[in-house]
Amino acid sequence: MQKNVISEDHLVRYLELTRRALETIRIAVPARSFGRKLAEDFLLMAKSYYEDALNFKTQSDLVNSFACVNYAHGWLDCGARLGLFDVGEDDQLFTLYE
């Protein structure tokens, strides 16, 4: 694998990983809390970037697709580490605190 090229296979792996992560997470904070608004915002950002990644892939823009899918997963990881999302003990899909 070349280090300066994003292959479609590599991109598809990242898209699949993030799709599975989006299906796994559950908002963990109470409905009437400031944390809930944060969690909803984090989730909206992740979903928006994921959709952008899919759209860029459709346009054969693998570089921007790869950037967007990584931003999407970054929002999910951050929310999980802050305790906004319940991800169980899944350290394959998420970067957990411990």
N, C-alpha and C positions, 0 to 999 in steps of 0.2 A: 504494500500500500504506500502510495506517495504521500509525503507529509504536507504537501502544498495543494492537494486536490481533495475535494469532497466528493466521494463516490455516491451514487444513488443508493447502493446497498447500505453504506454507512448512515446516510440520512434516514433511510427507512427504519433502521434499528432504533435510532433516536426518536423518531416519530412514534414508533410502537411502544417504546418505553414510556414516553410521556402520555400516550393514550391510556395505557394501563394505569399509570399513576393518577390520572384524572378520574378514572373509574373507581379507584380505591379510596381516595380521601373522603372524609366526612368532616364537616365543620364541628369543632369540639367545644366551642365556647357558647355560653347561654345566649338565647335569642335577643334578650333585651340588654345587651352589654355593648360597650364600645368595641370590645374584642370581636364581637360578631360582625360589626361593620367592617373592621379590618379584614377579617377572614373572607367576607363576601367580596371585598375589593381585591384581595390577593387572588381569589379564585377567578374573578372576572378578568383580571390581567392575564393570568395563566391561560384561560380559555381563549382570550383574544389573540394572544401571541401564538397559541397553537393553531388557531384558524388561519392566521396570517401565514404560518409555516406551510400549511396545506395549500393555501392559495399560491404562494411562491413556487412550491413544488410543481403545481399544475402548469405554471408558466415556465417551467424548466429553469428557474432561478434557484439553483441548489445552494448557493452561498447565503442568500438572504433567508431561505427556508431553514437552513442549519442554524443561523443566528437566532431566528425567531423561536425555534423549538428549544434552544438552550435557554433563552430568556424565559419561556413558559415554564420549563422545569425548574429554573432558578426560583421563580415565584412560589412554586409548590414546595420546594425544599425549605425555603425561608419560612413559609407558613407552618410547615411541620416542625421545624426546630424551635419556633416561637411558641408552639403549643396551640396554634389556631386551628390546626387540622389534626384529626385522629387518623393515624396511618398504621396503627397497631405497632408491631415490631418489625415492619418491613424495611430492612436495611438494604434490600436489593433495588428497590424503586426510589428510596429516599435517603438523604443524608441525615441521620438521626444524631441527636446531641450526645448520647452515650450508647 
